[in-house]
């Protein structure tokens, strides 16, 4: 049954909760840059947040369109999350979905162009265009990278690392080691999110796309999280040792890694021996909770430090 109005139908294809998987790293990255610089440039931060959030929605909607065109989803694979799968379920029409796609693409473009105008930095323009192509090319086009075992890495680079780097750079006007180290954190957290989804969907994706779990195996894709987590912890510790963050910030990060990364997610995730139908619904949101908690809590600490200094 179709939903009663356009906004309700549009919501079903946006996967809006993962839009913050880009928006929040942009927020914390910008506030980290402001913390390093000692002052906050609010307009670039807001424009970067809008651009990153909207491009993530564009990627989500493009994925919805692909799933519909390629018949990748059915009643057996639905997660029954109201914010996604709306096109395949019939909760939204193709026209609804295209309107949402071009609306968010337009907002991200307008915000990005305004950012270039404000900063007078053409490098930002080139990165923005590349990011827009990456968001659409994630699922659509002649060679969508979602069908290859590089999706996790590409998403980690664009959604996590590059968005964080640029947001911090706009505050400091230069790149340095602390910014690079900080960008490693959201990059790996994004990889966690993509990896969990791909591992959960290993059987559903078979025959439609070749993801990393298909190449290295189900259990190995789960175990791969361990060296990735160690790299994240090394980057965070190094950032503290070189004076990039305070002791309180460092401890906050470690507690978040332990509670939301291990206790709430990986402790149970590691025990899974074979994929099962409800796996994506049960474990897919857990890395997202890690992303939310880290970026919101650290953003708050950066902001408090700014207003007190």
Secondary structure, DSSP 8 states (H G I E B T S, - for coil): ---SSHHHHHHTTT-HHHHHHHHHHHHHHHHHHHHHHTS--HHHHHHHHHHHHHHHHHHHHHHHHHHHHTT---TTT----TTS-HHHHTSS-HHHHHHHHHHHHHHHHHHHHHHHHHHT-HHHHHHHHHHHHHHHHTTSSTT-GGGTTTHHHHHIIIIIIIHHHHHHHHHHSS--HHHHHHHHHHHHHHHHHHHHHHHHTHHHHTTT---HHHHH-HHHHHHHHHHHHHHHHHHHHHHHHTTSS-HHHHHHHHHHIIIIIIIIIIHHHTT--S--TTHHHHHHHHHHHHHHHHHHHHHHHHHHHHHH-
